[in-house]
Amino acid sequence: MANITKRNKSYQIRVSCGRDISGKQIFRTKTWKPSPNMTAKQIEKEVNRQAILFEEACKNGFVSAPINFSDFIDQWVEEYGKKKLKKTDLDHMRSMLKRLKSEIGHLKLDKIGKREIQFLINSLSGGNKSKGLKPLGAKSIKNYISCASSIFSYAVRLDIIKENPCRNANIPSEQRTERDMYTVDEARVFLKHLTEKAPLKYQAYFILAIYSGFRRGELCGLTWDDIDFENHIVTVNKALYHIPFEGNVLDTPKTLSSNRCLKLPEIVFDYLKRLQNFYAEQSRIFGTKWAENDFVFKRDDGEVLSPLAPCQWLKNFCKRENLRYVSLHSFRHLNASLLIDSGASVKTVQSCLGHSDANTTLNIYAHAFSRAQAIASEALANNFNLQ
C-alpha cells in the first residue's frame, strides 16, 4: 500500500516495487503538489487518488527497478544457472547468453516487453551485420527465446517484473528437411572400409553407434559394467561431455528417458570383446604408463576418449578413404531410419533413442514414418486386391 507523507506544500507518495537482483526491496517515490485554490478536503481526496494511480503504475510495470538485462543475466547464472542446471546445459547456453546480451542486454529489464522480444526474434532471424551476428534458423531461435524466457521467469518469481514478455512470442515455424545420412548401401560401404582400415576402437565405436543410435556422449561415457556380454544388453546411465576450459565431464544423460537398456545383435558384442582383450594387452605392454579406468572407449594411452575425438577422426577417415562425409549424429538418424523401415512403432523408436516425448520422435522422423506407412499401404494393396 502507498505511503503518503506531507512535505511543506507538497506530498511524497512512496510505493514498494518489488526487489532488486540482490533481494533488496525497491521503493519508488512521486511528489504531488496541490493547486493553491484547493480545499483541505479536496487535497485529501486528490492525494489519495494520486497514490492509487501511482501504486497501479508500479504494479503494472510502468514504474520499476532500473536493472539492465545484461546485469540480470549474470545474476541469473550465479543464483539459478549454476545451482539448478547441469554443467553441460549451462555451457550450451553460454553462447546464447552472450548474444542475448549483445542484442538486448543494454535495455532495462522492466522496459523489455513483447515488442522488444519481437524485435529480438527479427534480429536473430535476419542477423545483425553491424555486430557480426549471423542469421539463425527457426530451431535455434526457439532455443534462444526459451533461454530468455527462463531468465524472465526468474525475474517474475523475484517480483522484479510482473510478467514474462516471451510468453506467446511469435517464433518462426521450423522447416522440416531431409536428414543428411548414409543410405543403406553407403552404410555398407562405410562399414567395409571401417572394418578393413580403421583402428579397433573406432570399428567398435561406429558399429555400436549404428546398431544402437546412442548419442556421442553416451558412447564415450560407457563403462564395462554397462556391457552385459551374456545377455547382449548395453545400459546407458551416464554420458561424457566436453566443456571448454573444464575438459571432459561425466554427467547424467540428456534426459531422464535417456537412461535405457538395449538388446543388440551379437556382432556388436564380438567387437566389444575384441576391444576389451586389446586393452588388456595394451595395459600389459605399457605397464605403469597405461591409464587404468573402466571406460569402454579410450585413447592410445588408456585415458578416456573425448566425445570430440570420434568426430574429427571420422572427417579424416572419410577424406582418406574417399567416402562421403556425414556427421557423427547422422548415425543416430540412420539407426532410427532402419528401425522405422523394419516396422518399429513410434513408441519403440522413442524408447530406443531415449527421447523424453513421443512427439519429439514423430516430429524428427515424420518423413521416415510417412514413407514406411506408404510402403506398408502399397504392400497391403498388392496382397489384398478387392477387384
KEKE-3310 file (N, C-alpha, C; in steps of 0.2 Angstrom, whole numbers, plus 5000, padded with zeros to 4 digits):
npx = (5004:5002:5012:5009:5017:5017:5025:5030:5023:5020:5016:5024:5023:5025:5030:5031:5041:5044:5059:5077:5090:5099:5090:5086:5073:5064:5060:5049:5046:5035:5031:5018:5010:4997:4985:4984:4971:4964:4954:4956:4949:4947:4961:4965:4957:4961:4975:4975:4969:4979:4989:4984:4984:4997:5002:4996:5002:5015:5013:5009:5021:5025:5032:5047:5061:5077:5086:5098:5096:5107:5115:5106:5106:5119:5117:5107:5114:5123:5114:5104:5107:5120:5116:5105:5105:5112:5130:5133:5122:5121:5133:5130:5121:5129:5134:5122:5118:5128:5125:5112:5115:5122:5112:5100:5104:5107:5096:5084:5077:5064:5059:5058:5047:5034:5035:5049:5054:5049:5057:5069:5068:5066:5079:5087:5083:5086:5099:5113:5123:5131:5135:5141:5134:5126:5113:5100:5092:5075:5074:5085:5082:5071:5076:5084:5074:5068:5078:5079:5067:5067:5075:5068:5057:5062:5065:5052:5048:5055:5049:5053:5049:5033:5027:5031:5039:5041:5032:5020:5027:5030:5036:5046:5041:5047:5056:5054:5067:5076:5085:5103:5111:5119:5114:5107:5116:5127:5131:5134:5146:5154:5155:5163:5175:5178:5180:5191:5201:5201:5206:5204:5196:5189:5182:5174:5167:5159:5152:5144:5138:5130:5121:5115:5111:5115:5119:5134:5140:5135:5140:5154:5154:5151:5155:5163:5155:5143:5141:5133:5138:5134:5119:5118:5116:5116:5118:5113:5117:5124:5134:5147:5153:5161:5167:5172:5187:5186:5186:5184:5168:5159:5142:5125:5114:5106:5092:5079:5073:5083:5090:5092:5090:5097:5094:5106:5113:5123:5135:5139:5144:5154:5164:5166:5171:5183:5189:5190:5199:5210:5213:5218:5229:5236:5238:5246:5258:5261:5262:5265:5263:5251:5234:5224:5207:5189:5182:5175:5179:5194:5209:5225:5233:5226:5218:5202:5192:5189:5173:5174:5184:5180:5173:5182:5191:5182:5180:5193:5195:5185:5189:5202:5198:5190:5176:5159:5157:5147:5139:5143:5132:5123:5123:5115:5103:5102:5101:5088:5080:5082:5076:5063:5060:5060:5048:5046:5037:5031:5033:5042:5053:5055:5059:5070:5079:5079:5071:5062:5049:5036:5031:5042:5050:5042:5041:5054:5056:5046:5045:5051:5043:5031:5035:5037:5024:5018:5024:5020:5006:5005:5010:5000:4989:4994:4994:4981:4969:4954:4947)
npy = (4994:5011:5024:5040:5056:5072:5086:5101:5111:5101:5084:5068:5053:5036:5020:5002:4993:4979:4969:4971:4963:4959:4956:4966:4977:4987:5004:5017:5034:5048:5065:5075:5090:5101:5112:5130:5134:5124:5115:5109:5096:5093:5092:5081:5071:5071:5068:5055:5049:5051:5043:5030:5029:5030:5019:5008:5010:5006:4993:4988:4988:5000:5008:5004:4993:4999:4990:4983:4972:4964:4964:4957:4944:4939:4938:4929:4918:4915:4914:4905:4897:4890:4883:4876:4870:4858:4856:4854:4859:4872:4876:4875:4885:4896:4903:4908:4916:4926:4931:4936:4946:4955:4958:4963:4967:4979:4985:4991:4980:4980:4987:4979:4972:4963:4968:4972:4959:4954:4961:4956:4943:4945:4951:4940:4931:4938:4942:4952:4963:4974:4970:4959:4947:4932:4926:4916:4899:4893:4883:4886:4899:4897:4890:4901:4910:4902:4901:4915:4916:4908:4916:4928:4923:4919:4932:4936:4928:4933:4945:4956:4960:4960:4952:4939:4943:4935:4926:4917:4922:4926:4915:4909:4896:4879:4872:4857:4846:4835:4822:4822:4808:4792:4781:4764:4757:4765:4765:4751:4751:4760:4753:4742:4748:4753:4742:4736:4745:4754:4758:4747:4752:4762:4754:4747:4757:4764:4754:4750:4763:4763:4752:4755:4768:4777:4793:4803:4807:4798:4786:4788:4789:4776:4762:4747:4739:4742:4734:4720:4705:4692:4692:4701:4715:4732:4746:4762:4775:4786:4800:4807:4823:4836:4851:4867:4874:4866:4853:4835:4830:4819:4815:4815:4807:4816:4817:4811:4800:4796:4787:4770:4753:4742:4729:4721:4716:4701:4703:4716:4714:4705:4713:4722:4713:4710:4722:4724:4714:4718:4730:4725:4718:4730:4736:4727:4729:4743:4745:4754:4766:4765:4771:4766:4763:4761:4764:4761:4766:4772:4782:4781:4780:4775:4784:4791:4792:4807:4815:4823:4818:4806:4813:4821:4812:4804:4813:4814:4801:4798:4807:4802:4789:4792:4794:4799:4812:4812:4819:4814:4812:4809:4795:4791:4795:4787:4774:4776:4777:4765:4757:4761:4758:4744:4742:4746:4754:4771:4773:4763:4767:4779:4775:4767:4777:4786:4797:4810:4812:4806:4814:4821:4812:4808:4821:4823:4812:4812:4811:4799:4790:4792:4788:4774:4770:4772:4763:4751:4752:4751:4738:4731:4734:4727:4714:4712:4713:4720:4720)
npz = (5000:4996:5004:5011:5013:5020:5014:5018:5006:4998:4993:4997:4989:4992:4986:4986:4975:4972:4972:4970:4960:4970:4980:4988:4994:4984:4982:4975:4972:4972:4969:4973:4971:4977:4970:4973:4976:4981:4993:5010:5011:4997:4994:5002:4996:4983:4984:4989:4978:4968:4974:4973:4959:4956:4963:4956:4943:4947:4950:4938:4931:4925:4933:4939:4944:4939:4931:4921:4908:4904:4916:4924:4918:4922:4936:4936:4931:4942:4953:4949:4937:4939:4950:4948:4935:4924:4922:4909:4902:4905:4900:4886:4885:4886:4874:4869:4879:4878:4865:4868:4877:4869:4860:4867:4879:4884:4887:4900:4912:4916:4905:4894:4883:4875:4862:4861:4862:4850:4841:4844:4840:4826:4824:4827:4817:4805:4807:4812:4805:4808:4821:4818:4819:4815:4804:4811:4811:4812:4823:4831:4835:4842:4853:4858:4863:4872:4881:4885:4890:4902:4910:4911:4918:4930:4935:4937:4947:4957:4959:4952:4940:4932:4922:4910:4896:4885:4884:4873:4862:4845:4836:4822:4811:4811:4797:4790:4785:4775:4783:4783:4779:4778:4765:4765:4757:4756:4769:4771:4763:4770:4782:4777:4773:4786:4794:4788:4788:4799:4816:4830:4840:4835:4825:4834:4840:4830:4824:4835:4837:4825:4827:4839:4840:4849:4857:4855:4867:4876:4871:4873:4887:4891:4902:4907:4915:4910:4900:4895:4892:4892:4890:4880:4881:4882:4893:4896:4907:4910:4903:4894:4893:4884:4890:4887:4894:4905:4902:4900:4906:4916:4917:4920:4908:4893:4895:4907:4901:4893:4900:4898:4892:4880:4869:4859:4843:4841:4834:4838:4851:4849:4843:4854:4864:4858:4858:4872:4875:4868:4875:4887:4883:4879:4891:4897:4890:4891:4904:4919:4912:4906:4907:4919:4919:4919:4907:4891:4878:4874:4874:4865:4876:4886:4893:4895:4880:4872:4868:4857:4849:4841:4831:4824:4819:4811:4800:4795:4791:4782:4772:4768:4764:4753:4755:4757:4768:4783:4797:4814:4822:4812:4812:4821:4816:4806:4812:4818:4806:4800:4810:4809:4796:4797:4803:4816:4829:4834:4847:4851:4844:4850:4863:4861:4856:4867:4868:4877:4874:4864:4854:4850:4844:4833:4827:4822:4814:4805:4791:4788:4795:4787:4775:4777:4781:4769:4761:4767:4765:4751:4750:4756:4747:4736:4740:4744:4734:4730:4718)
capx = (5000:5006:5013:5009:5020:5017:5032:5029:5017:5019:5016:5028:5020:5030:5027:5036:5041:5047:5066:5082:5094:5102:5085:5084:5067:5064:5054:5048:5043:5032:5029:5012:5009:4991:4984:4983:4964:4961:4952:4959:4945:4949:4968:4965:4954:4966:4982:4974:4968:4986:4993:4981:4986:5005:5003:4994:5008:5021:5011:5009:5027:5026:5037:5050:5068:5081:5091:5100:5095:5114:5117:5102:5108:5124:5114:5103:5119:5125:5109:5100:5110:5125:5113:5099:5106:5118:5135:5133:5116:5123:5138:5127:5118:5133:5134:5116:5118:5132:5121:5106:5117:5123:5106:5095:5107:5108:5089:5081:5073:5057:5057:5058:5040:5033:5038:5056:5056:5048:5062:5075:5067:5068:5086:5090:5082:5089:5106:5115:5129:5135:5138:5144:5129:5124:5106:5099:5087:5069:5075:5090:5078:5066:5081:5086:5068:5067:5083:5077:5060:5069:5078:5062:5053:5066:5064:5045:5047:5058:5045:5057:5045:5026:5026:5037:5037:5042:5026:5016:5031:5028:5043:5046:5040:5053:5055:5057:5071:5078:5091:5108:5114:5120:5109:5109:5121:5133:5132:5138:5152:5157:5157:5168:5181:5179:5182:5197:5206:5201:5209:5199:5192:5184:5177:5169:5163:5154:5147:5139:5134:5125:5116:5112:5108:5117:5122:5141:5142:5133:5145:5160:5153:5150:5160:5162:5149:5137:5140:5131:5140:5130:5113:5119:5112:5120:5114:5115:5115:5128:5136:5153:5153:5167:5166:5178:5191:5185:5188:5178:5164:5154:5136:5119:5112:5102:5085:5078:5071:5089:5093:5089:5094:5095:5097:5109:5115:5129:5141:5142:5147:5160:5169:5167:5175:5189:5192:5192:5205:5215:5215:5221:5236:5240:5239:5252:5264:5263:5263:5263:5261:5244:5230:5219:5200:5184:5179:5175:5182:5200:5214:5230:5237:5222:5214:5195:5191:5184:5167:5175:5189:5177:5170:5187:5193:5178:5181:5199:5194:5181:5193:5207:5195:5186:5169:5155:5157:5141:5141:5143:5125:5119:5122:5109:5097:5102:5098:5081:5078:5082:5071:5056:5059:5059:5041:5045:5032:5034:5035:5048:5059:5056:5062:5077:5083:5080:5068:5058:5042:5035:5030:5049:5052:5037:5042:5060:5056:5039:5045:5053:5036:5026:5037:5036:5017:5016:5026:5015:5000:5006:5011:4993:4985:4996:4992:4974:4965:4947:4944)
capy = (5000:5018:5028:5047:5060:5079:5090:5108:5112:5095:5077:5062:5046:5031:5013:4997:4990:4973:4968:4971:4957:4957:4954:4972:4980:4994:5009:5022:5039:5053:5071:5079:5097:5103:5118:5134:5136:5118:5115:5103:5090:5092:5089:5074:5066:5070:5065:5048:5046:5051:5037:5024:5029:5028:5012:5004:5011:5002:4986:4986:4988:5007:5011:4998:4993:5001:4985:4981:4964:4961:4963:4952:4938:4937:4937:4923:4912:4914:4912:4900:4893:4886:4879:4872:4867:4854:4860:4854:4863:4879:4878:4875:4891:4902:4907:4911:4922:4931:4935:4940:4952:4959:4961:4967:4967:4986:4988:4990:4974:4982:4990:4974:4970:4959:4972:4971:4952:4953:4964:4952:4937:4948:4951:4933:4928:4942:4943:4959:4964:4979:4967:4952:4942:4928:4924:4909:4895:4893:4879:4890:4905:4894:4889:4907:4913:4898:4903:4921:4915:4906:4922:4932:4919:4920:4939:4937:4925:4938:4951:4962:4962:4957:4946:4936:4946:4930:4921:4918:4925:4923:4911:4906:4889:4875:4869:4850:4845:4828:4821:4820:4802:4787:4776:4758:4754:4769:4762:4745:4753:4763:4748:4738:4752:4754:4735:4734:4751:4758:4755:4743:4755:4765:4749:4745:4763:4766:4748:4751:4769:4762:4747:4757:4775:4781:4799:4803:4807:4791:4781:4789:4788:4769:4758:4740:4737:4744:4729:4713:4701:4686:4693:4705:4721:4738:4750:4769:4778:4792:4802:4811:4829:4841:4858:4871:4876:4861:4846:4830:4829:4813:4818:4811:4808:4822:4817:4805:4795:4793:4781:4765:4747:4740:4722:4722:4710:4698:4706:4722:4712:4702:4719:4725:4709:4710:4728:4723:4710:4723:4735:4721:4718:4736:4738:4723:4732:4750:4745:4760:4772:4764:4774:4761:4765:4756:4766:4756:4769:4775:4785:4776:4779:4772:4789:4791:4796:4813:4814:4827:4814:4802:4817:4823:4805:4802:4818:4812:4794:4799:4810:4797:4783:4795:4792:4805:4813:4814:4820:4808:4812:4806:4788:4790:4796:4780:4769:4777:4776:4757:4754:4763:4754:4737:4742:4748:4759:4777:4772:4759:4771:4784:4771:4765:4783:4789:4803:4811:4813:4803:4819:4823:4806:4809:4827:4822:4807:4811:4809:4792:4786:4793:4783:4767:4769:4772:4756:4746:4753:4748:4731:4729:4734:4722:4707:4711:4716:4719:4720)
capz = (5000:4996:5010:5009:5018:5019:5015:5016:5002:4993:4996:4994:4988:4992:4984:4985:4968:4972:4975:4965:4959:4977:4985:4992:4992:4980:4983:4971:4975:4967:4973:4971:4974:4976:4967:4978:4977:4983:5000:5013:5009:4990:4994:5004:4991:4977:4985:4989:4971:4965:4977:4970:4952:4956:4965:4950:4938:4949:4949:4930:4927:4922:4937:4942:4945:4933:4931:4914:4906:4904:4923:4927:4916:4926:4942:4935:4930:4948:4958:4946:4932:4942:4956:4946:4929:4923:4919:4901:4899:4906:4895:4880:4885:4886:4868:4868:4884:4875:4860:4871:4880:4863:4856:4871:4886:4886:4889:4907:4912:4916:4899:4889:4883:4869:4856:4861:4861:4843:4838:4846:4836:4820:4823:4827:4811:4800:4808:4813:4802:4812:4827:4816:4821:4809:4805:4814:4809:4817:4829:4835:4838:4848:4859:4861:4866:4878:4886:4888:4894:4908:4914:4913:4923:4937:4937:4939:4954:4962:4960:4949:4934:4933:4918:4906:4889:4880:4883:4867:4857:4838:4834:4815:4811:4808:4791:4790:4780:4775:4787:4779:4782:4773:4763:4767:4753:4758:4776:4770:4760:4775:4786:4774:4774:4793:4797:4785:4788:4805:4822:4833:4845:4830:4822:4839:4841:4825:4824:4841:4835:4820:4829:4845:4840:4855:4856:4856:4874:4879:4868:4877:4894:4893:4906:4905:4919:4906:4894:4898:4886:4892:4888:4874:4883:4884:4898:4896:4913:4910:4897:4894:4889:4884:4892:4886:4900:4910:4899:4899:4912:4916:4920:4918:4901:4891:4899:4911:4897:4890:4904:4895:4891:4873:4867:4852:4839:4844:4831:4842:4857:4847:4843:4861:4867:4855:4861:4879:4875:4865:4881:4892:4880:4879:4898:4899:4886:4893:4911:4923:4908:4904:4912:4921:4921:4916:4901:4885:4873:4877:4869:4865:4882:4891:4896:4892:4874:4872:4863:4851:4845:4835:4826:4820:4816:4805:4795:4792:4788:4775:4767:4766:4760:4748:4757:4758:4775:4786:4804:4819:4824:4807:4813:4826:4812:4802:4816:4818:4799:4800:4814:4806:4789:4799:4805:4823:4831:4836:4854:4851:4842:4856:4868:4858:4855:4873:4868:4883:4872:4858:4849:4848:4839:4827:4823:4819:4809:4802:4784:4788:4796:4782:4769:4779:4780:4761:4758:4770:4762:4745:4751:4758:4741:4731:4743:4745:4729:4731:4712)
cpx = (5004:5006:5013:5012:5019:5023:5031:5022:5016:5018:5020:5024:5025:5027:5032:5035:5045:5054:5070:5085:5097:5097:5083:5078:5068:5058:5054:5044:5040:5030:5023:5011:5002:4990:4982:4976:4961:4959:4956:4956:4947:4956:4968:4962:4958:4972:4981:4973:4975:4990:4991:4984:4993:5006:5001:4999:5013:5019:5011:5015:5029:5032:5041:5058:5072:5087:5092:5099:5102:5116:5113:5104:5114:5122:5110:5108:5121:5120:5105:5103:5115:5122:5108:5100:5112:5123:5135:5127:5118:5128:5135:5123:5122:5134:5128:5115:5122:5128:5115:5109:5119:5117:5101:5098:5107:5101:5088:5077:5066:5054:5056:5051:5040:5035:5045:5058:5054:5054:5068:5074:5068:5075:5090:5089:5085:5097:5107:5122:5134:5138:5141:5140:5126:5116:5105:5092:5081:5071:5080:5086:5074:5070:5083:5080:5067:5072:5081:5071:5062:5072:5072:5058:5056:5065:5056:5044:5050:5054:5048:5052:5038:5024:5031:5035:5038:5036:5022:5020:5029:5035:5042:5045:5046:5051:5058:5061:5074:5085:5097:5112:5115:5114:5111:5115:5128:5135:5136:5145:5157:5160:5163:5175:5183:5183:5189:5203:5206:5204:5203:5194:5187:5179:5172:5164:5158:5150:5142:5135:5128:5119:5112:5108:5110:5120:5130:5143:5140:5138:5151:5160:5152:5156:5158:5157:5143:5136:5139:5132:5136:5123:5112:5115:5117:5116:5117:5113:5119:5131:5142:5152:5160:5165:5172:5180:5190:5187:5182:5175:5159:5148:5131:5117:5107:5096:5084:5077:5078:5092:5089:5093:5092:5098:5099:5111:5122:5135:5144:5146:5154:5166:5171:5172:5182:5193:5194:5198:5211:5218:5219:5228:5240:5242:5246:5259:5266:5264:5260:5261:5254:5239:5224:5212:5195:5180:5180:5179:5188:5204:5220:5234:5232:5217:5207:5195:5186:5179:5169:5180:5186:5175:5176:5190:5189:5179:5188:5199:5191:5185:5198:5204:5191:5179:5166:5155:5150:5143:5140:5136:5121:5118:5116:5102:5096:5099:5090:5077:5077:5077:5064:5055:5057:5052:5040:5040:5035:5037:5041:5054:5061:5060:5069:5082:5084:5076:5063:5050:5042:5034:5037:5051:5048:5039:5049:5060:5050:5040:5047:5046:5031:5028:5036:5029:5015:5018:5022:5009:5000:5007:5004:4989:4987:4994:4985:4970:4958:4943:4944)
cpy = (5006:5021:5036:5051:5067:5082:5097:5109:5107:5089:5072:5056:5041:5024:5008:4994:4983:4973:4968:4964:4954:4955:4960:4975:4986:4998:5014:5028:5044:5059:5074:5085:5099:5110:5123:5135:5130:5118:5109:5096:5088:5089:5082:5069:5065:5067:5057:5045:5046:5045:5031:5023:5027:5021:5007:5004:5007:4995:4983:4987:4995:5010:5005:4999:4994:4996:4983:4974:4961:4959:4957:4945:4935:4935:4930:4917:4910:4911:4906:4895:4888:4881:4874:4868:4863:4858:4860:4858:4870:4881:4879:4882:4897:4906:4910:4917:4928:4935:4939:4946:4957:4962:4965:4968:4974:4989:4986:4984:4975:4985:4985:4971:4965:4962:4971:4964:4951:4956:4960:4946:4939:4948:4945:4930:4931:4943:4951:4960:4969:4976:4960:4946:4938:4927:4917:4906:4895:4889:4883:4896:4903:4893:4896:4910:4909:4900:4910:4921:4913:4911:4926:4929:4920:4927:4940:4934:4929:4944:4957:4964:4958:4952:4945:4939:4940:4925:4923:4922:4922:4921:4908:4899:4885:4872:4862:4849:4837:4827:4819:4814:4797:4783:4769:4755:4758:4766:4756:4746:4756:4758:4743:4742:4752:4747:4733:4739:4754:4754:4752:4747:4759:4760:4748:4751:4764:4760:4749:4757:4767:4757:4750:4764:4779:4788:4799:4803:4801:4786:4782:4788:4781:4766:4751:4736:4738:4738:4722:4708:4694:4687:4698:4712:4726:4743:4757:4772:4784:4794:4807:4817:4833:4848:4862:4874:4872:4854:4842:4829:4824:4816:4813:4812:4814:4822:4811:4799:4792:4788:4775:4759:4744:4733:4723:4716:4707:4701:4712:4719:4708:4707:4722:4720:4709:4717:4727:4719:4714:4727:4731:4720:4724:4738:4734:4726:4738:4750:4751:4766:4771:4767:4769:4765:4760:4759:4761:4759:4773:4778:4780:4775:4777:4777:4788:4795:4802:4813:4819:4823:4810:4807:4819:4817:4804:4807:4816:4806:4795:4802:4806:4792:4786:4793:4799:4806:4815:4815:4814:4807:4809:4798:4786:4791:4789:4775:4770:4775:4768:4754:4755:4759:4747:4737:4744:4754:4766:4776:4768:4763:4776:4781:4769:4772:4787:4796:4804:4811:4810:4808:4821:4818:4807:4815:4826:4818:4806:4809:4801:4787:4786:4788:4776:4765:4768:4765:4751:4746:4750:4740:4728:4729:4729:4715:4706:4715:4715:4719:4713)
cpz = (5000:5003:5008:5015:5016:5019:5013:5012:4997:4997:4993:4995:4987:4991:4984:4978:4968:4975:4969:4965:4966:4982:4990:4990:4989:4981:4978:4974:4970:4972:4969:4975:4972:4973:4973:4980:4980:4991:5003:5011:5002:4990:4996:4999:4985:4978:4986:4982:4967:4968:4974:4963:4952:4958:4959:4945:4940:4948:4942:4927:4924:4926:4940:4943:4939:4933:4923:4913:4907:4911:4926:4925:4920:4933:4941:4934:4937:4953:4955:4942:4935:4948:4953:4939:4929:4920:4911:4898:4900:4901:4888:4879:4884:4880:4867:4873:4881:4870:4863:4874:4874:4860:4861:4878:4889:4889:4897:4907:4912:4909:4893:4889:4877:4862:4855:4859:4853:4839:4838:4841:4828:4818:4823:4820:4805:4800:4809:4811:4805:4818:4825:4818:4815:4810:4807:4811:4814:4823:4834:4839:4843:4854:4862:4865:4872:4883:4889:4892:4901:4913:4916:4918:4930:4939:4940:4946:4959:4963:4957:4943:4935:4928:4913:4899:4884:4879:4877:4862:4850:4835:4827:4816:4808:4802:4791:4784:4780:4779:4782:4782:4777:4771:4766:4763:4755:4765:4775:4767:4766:4780:4784:4775:4781:4796:4794:4786:4795:4811:4826:4837:4840:4827:4827:4840:4836:4823:4829:4839:4830:4823:4835:4844:4846:4853:4858:4863:4878:4877:4872:4884:4896:4897:4905:4909:4915:4901:4897:4892:4886:4888:4882:4875:4885:4888:4897:4903:4914:4904:4898:4890:4889:4885:4891:4893:4906:4908:4899:4906:4911:4920:4918:4911:4900:4895:4903:4907:4893:4894:4901:4894:4884:4872:4860:4849:4842:4841:4835:4848:4855:4846:4850:4865:4864:4857:4868:4879:4873:4871:4886:4890:4880:4886:4900:4896:4889:4900:4915:4919:4905:4909:4913:4923:4917:4910:4895:4880:4876:4871:4869:4871:4888:4894:4892:4885:4874:4867:4857:4847:4840:4829:4821:4816:4810:4799:4791:4788:4782:4770:4764:4762:4755:4749:4758:4766:4777:4793:4808:4821:4819:4808:4817:4821:4807:4806:4817:4811:4798:4804:4811:4800:4791:4802:4813:4824:4833:4843:4855:4849:4847:4861:4867:4858:4862:4873:4874:4881:4865:4852:4846:4842:4832:4823:4819:4813:4806:4795:4784:4790:4791:4776:4771:4779:4773:4759:4761:4767:4755:4745:4752:4751:4736:4734:4744:4740:4729:4724:4709)
residu = (MET:ALA:ASN:ILE:THR:LYS:ARG:ASN:LYS:SER:TYR:GLN:ILE:ARG:VAL:SER:CYS:GLY:ARG:ASP:ILE:SER:GLY:LYS:GLN:ILE:PHE:ARG:THR:LYS:THR:TRP:LYS:PRO:SER:PRO:ASN:MET:THR:ALA:LYS:GLN:ILE:GLU:LYS:GLU:VAL:ASN:ARG:GLN:ALA:ILE:LEU:PHE:GLU:GLU:ALA:CYS:LYS:ASN:GLY:PHE:VAL:SER:ALA:PRO:ILE:ASN:PHE:SER:ASP:PHE:ILE:ASP:GLN:TRP:VAL:GLU:GLU:TYR:GLY:LYS:LYS:LYS:LEU:LYS:LYS:THR:ASP:LEU:ASP:HIS:MET:ARG:SER:MET:LEU:LYS:ARG:LEU:LYS:SER:GLU:ILE:GLY:HIS:LEU:LYS:LEU:ASP:LYS:ILE:GLY:LYS:ARG:GLU:ILE:GLN:PHE:LEU:ILE:ASN:SER:LEU:SER:GLY:GLY:ASN:LYS:SER:LYS:GLY:LEU:LYS:PRO:LEU:GLY:ALA:LYS:SER:ILE:LYS:ASN:TYR:ILE:SER:CYS:ALA:SER:SER:ILE:PHE:SER:TYR:ALA:VAL:ARG:LEU:ASP:ILE:ILE:LYS:GLU:ASN:PRO:CYS:ARG:ASN:ALA:ASN:ILE:PRO:SER:GLU:GLN:ARG:THR:GLU:ARG:ASP:MET:TYR:THR:VAL:ASP:GLU:ALA:ARG:VAL:PHE:LEU:LYS:HIS:LEU:THR:GLU:LYS:ALA:PRO:LEU:LYS:TYR:GLN:ALA:TYR:PHE:ILE:LEU:ALA:ILE:TYR:SER:GLY:PHE:ARG:ARG:GLY:GLU:LEU:CYS:GLY:LEU:THR:TRP:ASP:ASP:ILE:ASP:PHE:GLU:ASN:HIS:ILE:VAL:THR:VAL:ASN:LYS:ALA:LEU:TYR:HIS:ILE:PRO:PHE:GLU:GLY:ASN:VAL:LEU:ASP:THR:PRO:LYS:THR:LEU:SER:SER:ASN:ARG:CYS:LEU:LYS:LEU:PRO:GLU:ILE:VAL:PHE:ASP:TYR:LEU:LYS:ARG:LEU:GLN:ASN:PHE:TYR:ALA:GLU:GLN:SER:ARG:ILE:PHE:GLY:THR:LYS:TRP:ALA:GLU:ASN:ASP:PHE:VAL:PHE:LYS:ARG:ASP:ASP:GLY:GLU:VAL:LEU:SER:PRO:LEU:ALA:PRO:CYS:GLN:TRP:LEU:LYS:ASN:PHE:CYS:LYS:ARG:GLU:ASN:LEU:ARG:TYR:VAL:SER:LEU:HIS:SER:PHE:ARG:HIS:LEU:ASN:ALA:SER:LEU:LEU:ILE:ASP:SER:GLY:ALA:SER:VAL:LYS:THR:VAL:GLN:SER:CYS:LEU:GLY:HIS:SER:ASP:ALA:ASN:THR:THR:LEU:ASN:ILE:TYR:ALA:HIS:ALA:PHE:SER:ARG:ALA:GLN:ALA:ILE:ALA:SER:GLU:ALA:LEU:ALA:ASN:ASN:PHE:ASN:LEU:GLN)
# end
